[in-house]
Amino acid sequence: MGYLAYRAYRKIKESVGLEQRRKQPSPQISAPDTLMQDPVCGTFVPRKEALKMVGEDGKEYFFCSEGCLKRFRRGGGT
């Protein structure tokens, strides 16, 4: 009889433990990085990886490579 009571106790304890684990918030999945379009070649680049330049007008421009950035500075952009 004691053994059955012990097994019932363990079963209840396990089910309570599982419920507590289910109630924990799931880890946050980071939002995908914003894609920026290179004004020279039109390639979309993740903002974190893009080369950034602020123009004279204060507008931000993003580039996929050093080559596109140099071309834009020479006047070959859009």
Backbone atoms as SQL, in Angstrom:
CREATE TABLE atoms (id INTEGER PRIMARY KEY, chain TEXT, resi INTEGER, resn TEXT, atom TEXT, x REAL, y REAL, z REAL);
INSERT INTO atoms VALUES
  (1, 'A', 1, 'MET', 'N', 0.825, -1.192, 0.000),
  (2, 'A', 1, 'MET', 'CA', 0.000, 0.000, 0.000),
  (3, 'A', 1, 'MET', 'C', 0.873, 1.262, 0.000),
  (4, 'A', 2, 'GLY', 'N', 1.918, 1.235, 0.777),
  (5, 'A', 2, 'GLY', 'CA', 2.829, 2.374, 0.819),
  (6, 'A', 2, 'GLY', 'C', 3.450, 2.625, -0.540),
  (7, 'A', 3, 'TYR', 'N', 3.789, 1.548, -1.244),
  (8, 'A', 3, 'TYR', 'CA', 4.388, 1.661, -2.567),
  (9, 'A', 3, 'TYR', 'C', 3.426, 2.340, -3.547),
  (10, 'A', 4, 'LEU', 'N', 2.161, 1.965, -3.502),
  (11, 'A', 4, 'LEU', 'CA', 1.167, 2.575, -4.390),
  (12, 'A', 4, 'LEU', 'C', 0.996, 4.058, -4.096),
  (13, 'A', 5, 'ALA', 'N', 1.010, 4.415, -2.812),
  (14, 'A', 5, 'ALA', 'CA', 0.901, 5.826, -2.447),
  (15, 'A', 5, 'ALA', 'C', 2.117, 6.594, -2.972),
  (16, 'A', 6, 'TYR', 'N', 3.311, 5.978, -2.846),
  (17, 'A', 6, 'TYR', 'CA', 4.535, 6.594, -3.349),
  (18, 'A', 6, 'TYR', 'C', 4.448, 6.799, -4.862),
  (19, 'A', 7, 'ARG', 'N', 3.991, 5.811, -5.605),
  (20, 'A', 7, 'ARG', 'CA', 3.871, 5.918, -7.066),
  (21, 'A', 7, 'ARG', 'C', 2.876, 7.019, -7.452),
  (22, 'A', 8, 'ALA', 'N', 1.755, 7.108, -6.722),
  (23, 'A', 8, 'ALA', 'CA', 0.761, 8.146, -6.992),
  (24, 'A', 8, 'ALA', 'C', 1.380, 9.526, -6.729),
  (25, 'A', 9, 'TYR', 'N', 2.121, 9.637, -5.625),
  (26, 'A', 9, 'TYR', 'CA', 2.794, 10.893, -5.299),
  (27, 'A', 9, 'TYR', 'C', 3.764, 11.296, -6.406),
  (28, 'A', 10, 'ARG', 'N', 4.567, 10.347, -6.889),
  (29, 'A', 10, 'ARG', 'CA', 5.536, 10.623, -7.960),
  (30, 'A', 10, 'ARG', 'C', 4.827, 11.063, -9.249),
  (31, 'A', 11, 'LYS', 'N', 3.724, 10.394, -9.555),
  (32, 'A', 11, 'LYS', 'CA', 2.964, 10.710, -10.770),
  (33, 'A', 11, 'LYS', 'C', 2.425, 12.146, -10.706),
  (34, 'A', 12, 'ILE', 'N', 1.890, 12.513, -9.542),
  (35, 'A', 12, 'ILE', 'CA', 1.357, 13.867, -9.369),
  (36, 'A', 12, 'ILE', 'C', 2.490, 14.886, -9.448),
  (37, 'A', 13, 'LYS', 'N', 3.601, 14.588, -8.810),
  (38, 'A', 13, 'LYS', 'CA', 4.742, 15.495, -8.821),
  (39, 'A', 13, 'LYS', 'C', 5.261, 15.702, -10.241),
  (40, 'A', 14, 'GLU', 'N', 5.325, 14.629, -11.023),
  (41, 'A', 14, 'GLU', 'CA', 5.770, 14.727, -12.412),
  (42, 'A', 14, 'GLU', 'C', 4.824, 15.592, -13.233),
  (43, 'A', 15, 'SER', 'N', 3.522, 15.386, -13.069),
  (44, 'A', 15, 'SER', 'CA', 2.561, 16.148, -13.865),
  (45, 'A', 15, 'SER', 'C', 2.615, 17.629, -13.503),
  (46, 'A', 16, 'VAL', 'N', 2.828, 17.958, -12.234),
  (47, 'A', 16, 'VAL', 'CA', 2.952, 19.355, -11.825),
  (48, 'A', 16, 'VAL', 'C', 4.229, 19.944, -12.418),
  (49, 'A', 17, 'GLY', 'N', 5.318, 19.183, -12.396),
  (50, 'A', 17, 'GLY', 'CA', 6.582, 19.644, -12.970),
  (51, 'A', 17, 'GLY', 'C', 6.453, 19.901, -14.452),
  (52, 'A', 18, 'LEU', 'N', 5.746, 19.041, -15.162),
  (53, 'A', 18, 'LEU', 'CA', 5.557, 19.234, -16.598),
  (54, 'A', 18, 'LEU', 'C', 4.724, 20.478, -16.867),
  (55, 'A', 19, 'GLU', 'N', 3.709, 20.702, -16.045),
  (56, 'A', 19, 'GLU', 'CA', 2.869, 21.880, -16.233),
  (57, 'A', 19, 'GLU', 'C', 3.681, 23.148, -16.038),
  (58, 'A', 20, 'GLN', 'N', 4.547, 23.153, -15.038),
  (59, 'A', 20, 'GLN', 'CA', 5.364, 24.341, -14.802),
  (60, 'A', 20, 'GLN', 'C', 6.290, 24.591, -15.989),
  (61, 'A', 21, 'ARG', 'N', 6.840, 23.539, -16.563),
  (62, 'A', 21, 'ARG', 'CA', 7.718, 23.709, -17.724),
  (63, 'A', 21, 'ARG', 'C', 6.950, 24.235, -18.921),
  (64, 'A', 22, 'ARG', 'N', 5.713, 23.806, -19.088),
  (65, 'A', 22, 'ARG', 'CA', 4.908, 24.260, -20.224),
  (66, 'A', 22, 'ARG', 'C', 4.553, 25.733, -20.100),
  (67, 'A', 23, 'LYS', 'N', 4.421, 26.233, -18.855),
  (68, 'A', 23, 'LYS', 'CA', 4.012, 27.613, -18.644),
  (69, 'A', 23, 'LYS', 'C', 5.150, 28.598, -18.837),
  (70, 'A', 24, 'GLN', 'N', 6.378, 28.115, -18.900),
  (71, 'A', 24, 'GLN', 'CA', 7.506, 29.012, -19.093),
  (72, 'A', 24, 'GLN', 'C', 7.419, 29.630, -20.484),
  (73, 'A', 25, 'PRO', 'N', 7.728, 30.911, -20.568),
  (74, 'A', 25, 'PRO', 'CA', 7.664, 31.544, -21.890),
  (75, 'A', 25, 'PRO', 'C', 8.698, 30.939, -22.822),
  (76, 'A', 26, 'SER', 'N', 8.314, 30.817, -24.064),
  (77, 'A', 26, 'SER', 'CA', 9.242, 30.276, -25.049),
  (78, 'A', 26, 'SER', 'C', 10.312, 31.324, -25.347),
  (79, 'A', 27, 'PRO', 'N', 11.495, 30.886, -25.694),
  (80, 'A', 27, 'PRO', 'CA', 12.547, 31.860, -25.999),
  (81, 'A', 27, 'PRO', 'C', 12.142, 32.723, -27.183),
  (82, 'A', 28, 'GLN', 'N', 12.492, 33.984, -27.114),
  (83, 'A', 28, 'GLN', 'CA', 12.130, 34.913, -28.179),
  (84, 'A', 28, 'GLN', 'C', 12.975, 34.636, -29.424),
  (85, 'A', 29, 'ILE', 'N', 12.312, 34.569, -30.531),
  (86, 'A', 29, 'ILE', 'CA', 13.002, 34.406, -31.804),
  (87, 'A', 29, 'ILE', 'C', 13.258, 35.812, -32.332),
  (88, 'A', 30, 'SER', 'N', 14.501, 36.077, -32.639),
  (89, 'A', 30, 'SER', 'CA', 14.824, 37.424, -33.098),
  (90, 'A', 30, 'SER', 'C', 14.171, 37.693, -34.450),
  (91, 'A', 31, 'ALA', 'N', 13.755, 38.910, -34.609),
  (92, 'A', 31, 'ALA', 'CA', 13.133, 39.310, -35.862),
  (93, 'A', 31, 'ALA', 'C', 14.179, 39.301, -36.968),
  (94, 'A', 32, 'PRO', 'N', 13.775, 38.960, -38.161),
  (95, 'A', 32, 'PRO', 'CA', 14.742, 38.965, -39.251),
  (96, 'A', 32, 'PRO', 'C', 15.292, 40.367, -39.476),
  (97, 'A', 33, 'ASP', 'N', 16.535, 40.424, -39.889),
  (98, 'A', 33, 'ASP', 'CA', 17.185, 41.702, -40.141),
  (99, 'A', 33, 'ASP', 'C', 16.508, 42.401, -41.324),
  (100, 'A', 34, 'THR', 'N', 16.384, 43.693, -41.231),
  (101, 'A', 34, 'THR', 'CA', 15.792, 44.482, -42.304),
  (102, 'A', 34, 'THR', 'C', 16.708, 44.459, -43.522),
  (103, 'A', 35, 'LEU', 'N', 16.122, 44.259, -44.671),
  (104, 'A', 35, 'LEU', 'CA', 16.907, 44.266, -45.908),
  (105, 'A', 35, 'LEU', 'C', 16.913, 45.668, -46.498),
  (106, 'A', 36, 'MET', 'N', 18.096, 46.109, -46.895),
  (107, 'A', 36, 'MET', 'CA', 18.266, 47.415, -47.504),
  (108, 'A', 36, 'MET', 'C', 18.699, 47.208, -48.949),
  (109, 'A', 37, 'GLN', 'N', 18.198, 48.036, -49.849),
  (110, 'A', 37, 'GLN', 'CA', 18.541, 47.884, -51.263),
  (111, 'A', 37, 'GLN', 'C', 19.711, 48.795, -51.633),
  (112, 'A', 38, 'ASP', 'N', 20.705, 48.200, -52.236),
  (113, 'A', 38, 'ASP', 'CA', 21.869, 48.940, -52.730),
  (114, 'A', 38, 'ASP', 'C', 21.398, 49.817, -53.890),
  (115, 'A', 39, 'PRO', 'N', 21.633, 51.153, -53.834),
  (116, 'A', 39, 'PRO', 'CA', 21.147, 52.029, -54.904),
  (117, 'A', 39, 'PRO', 'C', 21.923, 51.881, -56.219),
  (118, 'A', 40, 'VAL', 'N', 23.077, 51.229, -56.190),
  (119, 'A', 40, 'VAL', 'CA', 23.883, 51.082, -57.398),
  (120, 'A', 40, 'VAL', 'C', 23.485, 49.841, -58.181),
  (121, 'A', 41, 'CYS', 'N', 23.525, 48.673, -57.515),
  (122, 'A', 41, 'CYS', 'CA', 23.277, 47.422, -58.236),
  (123, 'A', 41, 'CYS', 'C', 21.900, 46.826, -57.955),
  (124, 'A', 42, 'GLY', 'N', 21.198, 47.345, -56.945),
  (125, 'A', 42, 'GLY', 'CA', 19.853, 46.861, -56.646),
  (126, 'A', 42, 'GLY', 'C', 19.802, 45.634, -55.750),
  (127, 'A', 43, 'THR', 'N', 20.956, 45.163, -55.291),
  (128, 'A', 43, 'THR', 'CA', 20.997, 43.988, -54.418),
  (129, 'A', 43, 'THR', 'C', 20.422, 44.339, -53.058),
  (130, 'A', 44, 'PHE', 'N', 19.686, 43.389, -52.463),
  (131, 'A', 44, 'PHE', 'CA', 19.181, 43.570, -51.106),
  (132, 'A', 44, 'PHE', 'C', 20.182, 42.972, -50.135),
  (133, 'A', 45, 'VAL', 'N', 20.538, 43.753, -49.118),
  (134, 'A', 45, 'VAL', 'CA', 21.560, 43.365, -48.147),
  (135, 'A', 45, 'VAL', 'C', 20.982, 43.519, -46.737),
  (136, 'A', 46, 'PRO', 'N', 21.250, 42.557, -45.834),
  (137, 'A', 46, 'PRO', 'CA', 20.821, 42.762, -44.445),
  (138, 'A', 46, 'PRO', 'C', 21.462, 44.031, -43.884),
  (139, 'A', 47, 'ARG', 'N', 20.679, 44.816, -43.197),
  (140, 'A', 47, 'ARG', 'CA', 21.146, 46.111, -42.679),
  (141, 'A', 47, 'ARG', 'C', 22.421, 45.973, -41.849),
  (142, 'A', 48, 'LYS', 'N', 22.515, 44.910, -41.047),
  (143, 'A', 48, 'LYS', 'CA', 23.687, 44.705, -40.191),
  (144, 'A', 48, 'LYS', 'C', 24.965, 44.490, -41.002),
  (145, 'A', 49, 'GLU', 'N', 24.837, 43.937, -42.190),
  (146, 'A', 49, 'GLU', 'CA', 25.999, 43.605, -43.007),
  (147, 'A', 49, 'GLU', 'C', 26.318, 44.664, -44.059),
  (148, 'A', 50, 'ALA', 'N', 25.406, 45.575, -44.288),
  (149, 'A', 50, 'ALA', 'CA', 25.585, 46.564, -45.353),
  (150, 'A', 50, 'ALA', 'C', 26.569, 47.655, -44.950),
  (151, 'A', 51, 'LEU', 'N', 27.226, 48.210, -45.954),
  (152, 'A', 51, 'LEU', 'CA', 28.077, 49.380, -45.749),
  (153, 'A', 51, 'LEU', 'C', 27.160, 50.594, -45.801),
  (154, 'A', 52, 'LYS', 'N', 27.323, 51.507, -44.858),
  (155, 'A', 52, 'LYS', 'CA', 26.418, 52.644, -44.752),
  (156, 'A', 52, 'LYS', 'C', 27.152, 53.942, -45.053),
  (157, 'A', 53, 'MET', 'N', 26.437, 54.829, -45.754),
  (158, 'A', 53, 'MET', 'CA', 26.959, 56.159, -46.025),
  (159, 'A', 53, 'MET', 'C', 25.815, 57.148, -45.836),
  (160, 'A', 54, 'VAL', 'N', 26.119, 58.277, -45.212),
  (161, 'A', 54, 'VAL', 'CA', 25.124, 59.330, -45.066),
  (162, 'A', 54, 'VAL', 'C', 25.438, 60.408, -46.095),
  (163, 'A', 55, 'GLY', 'N', 24.472, 60.674, -46.933),
  (164, 'A', 55, 'GLY', 'CA', 24.660, 61.672, -47.990),
  (165, 'A', 55, 'GLY', 'C', 24.615, 63.091, -47.463),
  (166, 'A', 56, 'GLU', 'N', 24.930, 64.047, -48.324),
  (167, 'A', 56, 'GLU', 'CA', 24.909, 65.460, -47.948),
  (168, 'A', 56, 'GLU', 'C', 23.520, 65.911, -47.528),
  (169, 'A', 57, 'ASP', 'N', 22.504, 65.254, -48.070),
  (170, 'A', 57, 'ASP', 'CA', 21.127, 65.590, -47.727),
  (171, 'A', 57, 'ASP', 'C', 20.673, 64.952, -46.413),
  (172, 'A', 58, 'GLY', 'N', 21.579, 64.169, -45.769),
  (173, 'A', 58, 'GLY', 'CA', 21.256, 63.513, -44.502),
  (174, 'A', 58, 'GLY', 'C', 20.617, 62.148, -44.680),
  (175, 'A', 59, 'LYS', 'N', 20.382, 61.767, -45.916),
  (176, 'A', 59, 'LYS', 'CA', 19.770, 60.469, -46.206),
  (177, 'A', 59, 'LYS', 'C', 20.817, 59.358, -46.074),
  (178, 'A', 60, 'GLU', 'N', 20.393, 58.216, -45.514),
  (179, 'A', 60, 'GLU', 'CA', 21.291, 57.066, -45.372),
  (180, 'A', 60, 'GLU', 'C', 21.221, 56.189, -46.610),
  (181, 'A', 61, 'TYR', 'N', 22.373, 55.764, -47.078),
  (182, 'A', 61, 'TYR', 'CA', 22.466, 54.851, -48.214),
  (183, 'A', 61, 'TYR', 'C', 23.201, 53.601, -47.743),
  (184, 'A', 62, 'PHE', 'N', 22.756, 52.439, -48.233),
  (185, 'A', 62, 'PHE', 'CA', 23.355, 51.168, -47.841),
  (186, 'A', 62, 'PHE', 'C', 23.867, 50.443, -49.077),
  (187, 'A', 63, 'PHE', 'N', 25.044, 49.832, -48.954),
  (188, 'A', 63, 'PHE', 'CA', 25.700, 49.204, -50.089),
  (189, 'A', 63, 'PHE', 'C', 26.097, 47.766, -49.774),
  (190, 'A', 64, 'CYS', 'N', 26.104, 46.940, -50.823),
  (191, 'A', 64, 'CYS', 'CA', 26.458, 45.529, -50.661),
  (192, 'A', 64, 'CYS', 'C', 27.964, 45.326, -50.627),
  (193, 'A', 65, 'SER', 'N', 28.721, 46.258, -51.229),
  (194, 'A', 65, 'SER', 'CA', 30.176, 46.088, -51.305),
  (195, 'A', 65, 'SER', 'C', 30.869, 47.440, -51.364),
  (196, 'A', 66, 'GLU', 'N', 32.161, 47.382, -51.145),
  (197, 'A', 66, 'GLU', 'CA', 32.997, 48.583, -51.238),
  (198, 'A', 66, 'GLU', 'C', 32.969, 49.137, -52.663),
  (199, 'A', 67, 'GLY', 'N', 32.910, 48.245, -53.655),
  (200, 'A', 67, 'GLY', 'CA', 32.868, 48.665, -55.047),
  (201, 'A', 67, 'GLY', 'C', 31.641, 49.506, -55.357),
  (202, 'A', 68, 'CYS', 'N', 30.478, 49.085, -54.868),
  (203, 'A', 68, 'CYS', 'CA', 29.247, 49.847, -55.109),
  (204, 'A', 68, 'CYS', 'C', 29.295, 51.194, -54.379),
  (205, 'A', 69, 'LEU', 'N', 29.859, 51.200, -53.194),
  (206, 'A', 69, 'LEU', 'CA', 29.994, 52.445, -52.439),
  (207, 'A', 69, 'LEU', 'C', 30.882, 53.430, -53.194),
  (208, 'A', 70, 'LYS', 'N', 32.019, 52.957, -53.717),
  (209, 'A', 70, 'LYS', 'CA', 32.928, 53.833, -54.476),
  (210, 'A', 70, 'LYS', 'C', 32.272, 54.343, -55.747),
  (211, 'A', 71, 'ARG', 'N', 31.547, 53.448, -56.427),
  (212, 'A', 71, 'ARG', 'CA', 30.854, 53.852, -57.661),
  (213, 'A', 71, 'ARG', 'C', 29.808, 54.930, -57.359),
  (214, 'A', 72, 'PHE', 'N', 29.093, 54.781, -56.267),
  (215, 'A', 72, 'PHE', 'CA', 28.076, 55.756, -55.873),
  (216, 'A', 72, 'PHE', 'C', 28.734, 57.118, -55.595),
  (217, 'A', 73, 'ARG', 'N', 29.870, 57.089, -54.893),
  (218, 'A', 73, 'ARG', 'CA', 30.577, 58.333, -54.568),
  (219, 'A', 73, 'ARG', 'C', 31.088, 59.050, -55.833),
  (220, 'A', 74, 'ARG', 'N', 31.425, 58.259, -56.858),
  (221, 'A', 74, 'ARG', 'CA', 31.904, 58.844, -58.118),
  (222, 'A', 74, 'ARG', 'C', 30.759, 59.392, -58.961),
  (223, 'A', 75, 'GLY', 'N', 29.533, 59.095, -58.546),
  (224, 'A', 75, 'GLY', 'CA', 28.387, 59.593, -59.298),
  (225, 'A', 75, 'GLY', 'C', 27.712, 58.553, -60.158),
  (226, 'A', 76, 'GLY', 'N', 28.049, 57.284, -59.934),
  (227, 'A', 76, 'GLY', 'CA', 27.462, 56.216, -60.732),
  (228, 'A', 76, 'GLY', 'C', 26.220, 55.608, -60.122),
  (229, 'A', 77, 'GLY', 'N', 25.723, 56.205, -59.059),
  (230, 'A', 77, 'GLY', 'CA', 24.525, 55.657, -58.398),
  (231, 'A', 77, 'GLY', 'C', 23.275, 56.046, -59.136),
  (232, 'A', 78, 'THR', 'N', 22.180, 55.559, -58.709),
  (233, 'A', 78, 'THR', 'CA', 20.838, 55.735, -59.278),
  (234, 'A', 78, 'THR', 'C', 20.797, 56.618, -60.414);
